[in-house]
Every structure is written in structure tokens, then in C-alpha cells.
Amino acid sequence: MCGIAGVIHSDKNRTIDPQTLVNMAAIQSHRGPDNFGYYSPEGAGVGLSHARLTIIDLDEERGRQPHVSDSGRYMMVHNGEFYDFQRIRASMTAQGARFQSKSDSELVLQMYPHYGIEKTVEELRGEFAFSIYDREEETMYLVRDRFGIKPLYWTETEHGVVFGSELKVLFAHPDVKREIDSEGLYHQLIQVMVPGSTAFKGVNQVPPGHWIKIQRKDGKLKIEQHKYWDINFPQAEEHLKVKEEQEYIEGVREQLLEAVHLRLNADVPVGAYLSGGIDSCSILGLSAAVRQDPVKAFTIGFDDADYDETPIAREMAEMTGADQIVLPLSAEHLYDHFERTIWHTERTIYNTLGVAKLLMSQKVREQGYKVVLTGEGSDELFAGYPAFRKDMFLYGLSDLPDNLKSELQDTLAESNALFKGAMLPREEFHSEAIDKKVGFTPTCIQSWMGCDHFARNLMNKDRLSNIKDYDPGTAMAEQFDESQLEGRHPLDKAQYVWIKTMLEGQILTWGGDRVDMANSMEARPPFLDHHLADYAVNIPPQMRIKGPVEKYVLKEAMKGLLPETLYKRQKFAFMAPPAHTDKQKWNALMELMEEFANEEKIKEAGLIDYGALQDMIQSHDDPSVPRDHKVQMDAILNHVLGVQLLYHHFVKQDIPKKAAAKAHELGWVA
């Protein structure tokens, strides 16, 4: 698990400064502190660099990247993990390939010349972002894994294309402009983003399951985007061909066990994150059964009993004989690390859970671990979020009597009262464009799209005028593949929309890679194995959600290793206590507001309307304001603070200078 960076010029004779490449690696040294490498052959107009975290093949020199073929024709950099790589390596060796390392990364360098990009990517399994350049064809590929577990950004400059694992890597290059986009600002304030976008003008993400092809011809770069994989739910009528329930249960158990087993492979110890949810408990239970030694389990504890899952996590750790480390976190202290978290997430966060996870990854590293297994992706595949249940009740059970629908919704609302305004919408919101594309506006994005009036009211008036005709629903709907929605069951549609928006834009960024890699710690989510995903989409909706029970098939598959308390309870969202729940935490938020969102700094950034912000803060103290309204306002205030920090970190500061200083500090010299 590492950080990658690179440059391709339209003029192949234009020199690429080697130290700039090294600086781009240095500013992401948290992703790969163990060593660095760079390569920029003369007359190629291409340069690559890499910051390495050693997990597979601990030989520092042998595993150093970029990897370059013996002929010099191919060069590549890779971030992430390819699973089952030993089998593929053995097969390639039998066909005549000669590997120079024991690193999984080198697979691509050997596979691409034999198979081409399409078959190479089809064969790869895991979480990854990589670039490979073919000097003879003058073609570079930027490739991202199927779910977007690993990040990969790119932008065009006056002279070519710059790419990297994080935004700060691009910004370390002096040719890259740093400006917060008005539409990007709006989406930061409402939490949900347009797939493939960022907060910054002209800066893009390689979408999950895609590659970007950059080919130089006649001194110009031709850029094409290609989709190689998508989550593919079957047509609704296919769900009518129901197999025996036990077959699905056994199938899920078999697929998940294989995914876990593959992800336990490393040349360093592998631990596990453990909350009180079925997802992480399942991963720990299977890991403990596979391993000969006790699993090291890491748990976040909150000082608010309404949000703390420590008791169930302890029970699970005791059942499996895990060596558990609990990190107790006091609510108000989370804001002490909010600024640092935004530097790493490079986008706003609605809840300090992102901060808590950053502190947890720090604890993992302090314990001497570089790798953990996590439970991300389970809710996406098996319909675990309360919003999915609501959509199932509303649109997916046409033959269910209205009184029973009402009863199920009441039960859902009661068990998730804490999360209304976040995980469940405070009030219904419908986007005409999304309704047209999907058939309805999935509940999972209604909470955030329902922040539209708050966001527009809070935006600086000049910024607001830039988006007066902008419809976020249309922008998002345009990114949904209609062929993946047509004829699908409503629950499948809802899961598809979440996977395309909130999974990649939230769960896997500020809830995953960015806060884990902030402390040089690799997180591996077995649930997002694409073989498991291809199986899970074919489970009938009524077995994903059976009556009031979410993730029914998964629960039954894991029943033998789960604590009874967990097996019987309904889904409980995992988030940190919002600011309004604790006076000290609220005061900590206000102190940060005073530091980064005071009148002077608001005016300097030109993003937010200071008067509207003060009105919102004052209304927060009104005792007549309902709890769910405060949950939503807390989220928006976190976003306001976040956009101010984005300006502070990435626009106001001289990032190329900061990157050069970091390289000097590390002794990374070209």
C-alpha cells in the first residue's frame, strides 16, 4: 500500500524535473514512509514517482518502484494489493515471464505486454490504483479498482497531465492550479458529491471500475475514459427464480471466507477493526477461525452510551480469543484533530467519526501493525442501511398491505431515531432528474440533497450566482449508467445509487483509505471482493431484507460465530456523537469556527456568507429546534468548517514549497 504520482507531457522532449517528482512522493510520505523511487527517462516526456509502504516483499531495493521492464519499454507505479498474486505469478512464470521481485505490484508489468490492458485488469483482484506507460505506443493508463477503494486523481495542465494518489500530490506540481470550484463548494456543503468530481476546479477522479487512457499523438494528448466493470444487479424478473434459502446462506459464507482468507496474506502481521456491528464481527470471527494465532482487534469507544458499541465488541473479542485494544475517545477531544483530518481527507466530513478513525489508525501503528481487515462494503452489498429498508417498504413490496408497511416504517424510525437527519432524512426530498433516471429518489441521498436550501443560503453571494441554474440532481443522474438501472428491482436501484455516490465519496474516503493511510496503515475490506459482490447482487431482495431484518442472508451465514445480542438486534449506524449532544464538544467546534471561520477568514476565502453562518449558529441554541434538525445542522456546520480548512490547506498555502520542504526533511533527493 503506497502513494503514486506522475506526469506526462504533450511534448515528449519537454524535461520533467526529477526533484518535482520526488517532492510529489514526499508530500504523501504518510502513505509510504519506508522508501521512495522515481523514474523519468530522457526523451519520453514521462515521469513517475512512488512512496512505498512495505507489506509484500520486505526487501527495500527489490520492491522499490517504479518498476521498469528490462527493455525499458514499460514502466509502472502501483498503490494497493493484488490478491491471489502468487498463483498468477506462477502461471506467468510458466509462460516465460521473469520476475525481478516478490512484490504483487510487478504482476502488471508482466501481464500487460502479454494480455493488453483489458484482460490484465479483468484478472486482477483486490484494491488498487496504478499507472503503466508504454513508451513505444506513447500511451499511459491510469487504472482504479472496481469500487474505488484506492484513490486516483488527475488534472490537465498547460503542458500535459499530472496524476497522483491524493490531491496534495497534484498540487505539489507547480503547473497545477488550486481553486475551489463553486459547484464543488456546493457539494461539499451537502455531503454527497457528483461521481468523479472533487472540490477543486479542473481536478478529476478516475471513477471506480474505470481506466483513463492518455495517448500522445502529433504533440497532443488524447484522453479517453473506459469503464471495465460495474456492479451489475440482475433484471427484476430474475429475482423471481428463487433458490432455496440455505443455498444463498452457504454461498455467502463460502465467498466471504475466501475473501477473508486471501486478505490475510501479508509479509507483516494483520489485525482487524472491531465495532459492535455484524460486519466487523463477521470478519474477526472468520479471521480467528483461519488463523493459528490470536487476532489483534482494534475498537473505538465513545463516552456516550447511545453511540458506544464497546460492550458487544468486547463480547465478540472474548468469544474469538482476540487480543483486543480499545481506544476510548472523549467527544469534545475529537475536534482537537479535526484540522489534521481535513488535510488528509481533502474533502469535508459531516461527522467526527472520520476523526475517530484517523486516531484509531494511529493507535494501530503504535501497536506495530500496518494492516487490518475491515467491514466496509457489507451494508452496500447486503442492504444494511436503514434507508434501504425504507425504500424496500415504500417501493419494493407492492403486495404488502398498507397497514403492515406503516408498521414496518414505524419500527424503522423508532430504532434509528438518533440518526434522523443523517442516515435517514428529516423530511422527504425528491429530485426530478433522479426520479426520471432511477424511478424514485433513493432515501439514502435524500438527507444530503435535502440540505440544498441550507447550502445555497450559506454560500457567498458571488459563488451562489455561479450556480444559480445548477441542478445537482441532474449532475448526479448523468453519472448513473441507465443500462444498470433499467428493469431493476427498487432495492437494487437504491443500492446502486448509494454505491455510486456515498460508498466511494464517503465510506471509502474519509471513512476509509484517507484516514487509515494518514498513519501509514493499510485497510483491507473483504466484503468488497468483486467475486463476492457478483454473488451478492443475485440474492433476492426479500432475502437481503426479510421483514424488519436487514442483511438477513449474511446474518444467517455468520450466525454460528456472532454474539446472540448482535444476531438479534436491528442495524445500528456507527457514527460519533454529534456536537449538539455534548456542551463541551459544541464548545470545541465553536473554538475551531472562531479560528478558521471568523469574519476575516470567511471574507478572505470568499466561499461562505458570514451573516448566514452566524444565524445558523445562533438558531442552534434555540430549545424549540427539534433534535433531527440539529443533527442536520451539525453536519452542515462541520462542512462549513471543512471548506474553510480546504481553502486554508490547499489554496492559501504554497503546496509546491511545502512538498519541497517535506522532501528535504526526509532526505528524499533526486
ZILIN-V533186 format. One record per residue. SS is DSSP state (a for helix, b for strand, c for the rest). D_CENTER is the distance of its C-alpha to the mean C-alpha in whole Angstrom. Layout:
SS/D_CENTER ; SS/D_CENTER
This chain:
c/15 ; b/16 ; b/15 ; b/17 ; b/19 ; b/22 ; b/24 ; b/26 ; b/29 ; c/31 ; c/34 ; c/34 ; c/37 ; c/35 ; c/35 ; c/31 ; c/32 ; a/31 ; a/30 ; a/27 ; a/25 ; a/26 ; a/25 ; a/22 ; a/21 ; a/22 ; c/20 ; c/17 ; c/19 ; c/17 ; c/15 ; c/18 ; c/21 ; c/24 ; b/25 ; b/25 ; b/26 ; b/27 ; b/29 ; c/30 ; c/34 ; c/36 ; c/37 ; c/33 ; c/32 ; b/29 ; b/27 ; b/24 ; b/23 ; b/21 ; b/20 ; b/20 ; c/19 ; c/22 ; c/21 ; c/23 ; c/26 ; c/27 ; c/30 ; c/28 ; c/31 ; c/30 ; c/26 ; c/26 ; c/24 ; c/25 ; b/27 ; b/30 ; c/32 ; c/35 ; c/37 ; c/34 ; c/33 ; b/30 ; b/27 ; b/23 ; b/20 ; b/18 ; b/14 ; b/13 ; b/16 ; b/18 ; c/19 ; c/23 ; a/24 ; a/27 ; a/28 ; a/27 ; a/29 ; a/32 ; a/32 ; a/32 ; a/34 ; a/37 ; c/37 ; c/38 ; c/34 ; c/35 ; c/32 ; c/32 ; c/30 ; c/28 ; c/25 ; c/22 ; c/21 ; a/25 ; a/24 ; a/23 ; a/26 ; a/29 ; a/27 ; a/27 ; a/31 ; a/32 ; a/29 ; a/28 ; a/24 ; a/24 ; a/25 ; a/24 ; a/20 ; a/21 ; a/23 ; c/19 ; c/17 ; b/14 ; b/11 ; b/12 ; b/13 ; b/16 ; b/19 ; b/23 ; b/26 ; b/29 ; c/32 ; c/35 ; c/33 ; c/31 ; b/28 ; b/24 ; b/21 ; b/18 ; b/16 ; b/12 ; c/11 ; c/12 ; c/9 ; c/7 ; c/5 ; c/7 ; c/8 ; c/11 ; b/13 ; b/17 ; b/20 ; b/23 ; c/26 ; c/30 ; c/30 ; b/27 ; b/24 ; b/21 ; b/18 ; b/16 ; c/12 ; c/12 ; a/14 ; a/17 ; a/18 ; a/19 ; a/20 ; c/22 ; c/24 ; c/27 ; c/27 ; c/24 ; c/24 ; c/22 ; c/23 ; b/21 ; c/21 ; a/23 ; a/21 ; a/17 ; a/19 ; a/20 ; a/16 ; a/15 ; a/18 ; a/17 ; c/13 ; c/13 ; c/12 ; c/14 ; c/12 ; c/12 ; c/13 ; c/13 ; c/15 ; b/18 ; c/21 ; c/21 ; b/17 ; b/15 ; b/12 ; c/13 ; c/12 ; c/10 ; c/13 ; b/15 ; b/17 ; b/19 ; b/23 ; b/25 ; b/28 ; b/31 ; b/34 ; c/37 ; c/36 ; b/33 ; b/29 ; b/28 ; b/25 ; b/24 ; b/20 ; b/21 ; b/19 ; c/19 ; c/17 ; c/16 ; c/16 ; c/20 ; c/21 ; c/25 ; c/28 ; a/29 ; a/32 ; a/31 ; a/29 ; a/33 ; c/34 ; c/33 ; c/33 ; c/34 ; a/32 ; a/32 ; a/31 ; a/28 ; a/28 ; a/29 ; a/27 ; a/23 ; a/25 ; a/26 ; a/22 ; a/20 ; a/23 ; a/23 ; a/19 ; a/19 ; a/22 ; a/21 ; a/18 ; c/21 ; c/22 ; c/22 ; c/25 ; c/24 ; c/24 ; b/21 ; b/20 ; b/18 ; b/16 ; c/18 ; c/18 ; c/21 ; c/19 ; a/20 ; a/17 ; a/17 ; a/21 ; a/21 ; a/19 ; a/21 ; a/24 ; a/24 ; a/23 ; a/26 ; a/28 ; a/27 ; c/28 ; c/31 ; c/30 ; c/29 ; c/25 ; b/24 ; b/22 ; b/20 ; b/20 ; b/19 ; b/22 ; b/23 ; c/26 ; c/26 ; c/27 ; c/26 ; c/22 ; c/23 ; c/23 ; a/24 ; a/27 ; a/26 ; a/24 ; a/27 ; a/29 ; a/26 ; a/27 ; a/30 ; a/30 ; a/29 ; c/30 ; c/27 ; b/28 ; b/26 ; b/24 ; b/24 ; b/23 ; b/24 ; b/23 ; c/25 ; a/24 ; a/25 ; a/24 ; a/21 ; a/22 ; a/23 ; a/20 ; a/18 ; a/19 ; a/18 ; a/14 ; a/14 ; a/15 ; a/12 ; a/10 ; c/12 ; c/11 ; c/13 ; c/12 ; c/14 ; c/15 ; c/16 ; a/14 ; a/11 ; a/15 ; a/16 ; a/13 ; a/14 ; a/17 ; a/17 ; a/15 ; a/18 ; a/20 ; a/19 ; a/20 ; a/23 ; c/24 ; c/24 ; c/21 ; c/18 ; b/17 ; b/16 ; b/15 ; b/13 ; c/13 ; c/9 ; c/10 ; a/14 ; a/14 ; a/13 ; a/15 ; a/18 ; c/18 ; c/17 ; c/17 ; a/20 ; a/19 ; a/20 ; a/23 ; a/24 ; a/24 ; a/25 ; a/28 ; a/29 ; a/28 ; c/28 ; c/31 ; c/34 ; c/37 ; c/36 ; c/38 ; a/38 ; a/39 ; a/36 ; a/33 ; a/34 ; a/35 ; a/31 ; a/30 ; a/32 ; a/30 ; a/27 ; a/27 ; a/29 ; a/27 ; c/24 ; a/26 ; a/24 ; a/21 ; b/23 ; c/22 ; c/18 ; c/17 ; b/20 ; c/22 ; c/25 ; c/27 ; c/26 ; c/25 ; c/26 ; c/25 ; a/27 ; a/25 ; a/23 ; a/26 ; a/27 ; a/25 ; a/23 ; c/26 ; c/25 ; c/22 ; c/20 ; a/20 ; a/16 ; a/16 ; a/20 ; a/19 ; a/17 ; a/20 ; c/22 ; c/22 ; a/23 ; a/27 ; a/25 ; a/23 ; a/26 ; a/29 ; a/27 ; b/26 ; c/29 ; a/32 ; a/31 ; a/28 ; a/28 ; a/31 ; a/29 ; c/27 ; c/30 ; c/30 ; c/26 ; c/25 ; a/21 ; a/21 ; a/23 ; a/20 ; a/18 ; a/20 ; c/21 ; c/17 ; c/18 ; c/20 ; a/23 ; a/24 ; a/21 ; c/23 ; c/26 ; c/28 ; c/25 ; c/26 ; a/24 ; a/22 ; a/21 ; a/20 ; a/18 ; a/16 ; a/15 ; a/15 ; a/12 ; a/10 ; a/11 ; a/10 ; a/8 ; a/6 ; a/4 ; a/6 ; a/5 ; a/5 ; c/2 ; a/3 ; a/6 ; a/6 ; a/5 ; a/6 ; a/8 ; a/10 ; a/11 ; a/12 ; c/13 ; c/16 ; c/16 ; c/15 ; b/13 ; b/11 ; b/12 ; b/11 ; a/14 ; a/14 ; a/11 ; c/15 ; a/16 ; a/19 ; a/18 ; a/17 ; a/20 ; a/22 ; a/20 ; c/20 ; c/24 ; c/25 ; c/27 ; a/25 ; a/28 ; a/27 ; a/23 ; b/25 ; b/28 ; c/30 ; c/28 ; b/26 ; b/23 ; c/21 ; a/25 ; a/25 ; a/22 ; a/24 ; a/28 ; a/26 ; a/25 ; a/28 ; a/30 ; a/28 ; c/27 ; c/29 ; a/31 ; a/30 ; a/26 ; a/27 ; a/29 ; c/27 ; c/25 ; c/21 ; c/20 ; c/17 ; c/16 ; c/16 ; c/18 ; c/21 ; c/21 ; a/24 ; a/27 ; a/27 ; c/28 ; a/31 ; a/30 ; a/26 ; a/27 ; a/30 ; a/27 ; a/25 ; a/28 ; a/29 ; a/26 ; a/26 ; a/30 ; a/29 ; a/26 ; c/27 ; c/31 ; a/33 ; a/33 ; a/30 ; a/29 ; a/32 ; a/31 ; a/27 ; c/28 ; c/25 ; b/26 ; c/30 ; a/31 ; a/34 ; a/31 ; a/29 ; a/32 ; a/33 ; a/30 ; a/30 ; a/33 ; a/33 ; a/31 ; c/34 ; c/35 ; c/36 ; c/37 ; c/33 ; c/31 ; a/29 ; a/26 ; a/27 ; a/26 ; a/23 ; a/22 ; a/24 ; a/22 ; a/19 ; a/20 ; a/22 ; a/19 ; a/17 ; a/21 ; a/21 ; a/17 ; a/19 ; a/22 ; a/20 ; a/18 ; a/22 ; a/23 ; a/21 ; a/20 ; a/23 ; a/26 ; c/26 ; c/27 ; a/24 ; a/26 ; a/28 ; a/26 ; a/24 ; a/28 ; a/29 ; a/26 ; a/27 ; a/31 ; a/30 ; a/28 ; c/31 ; c/29 ; c/32 ; c/32
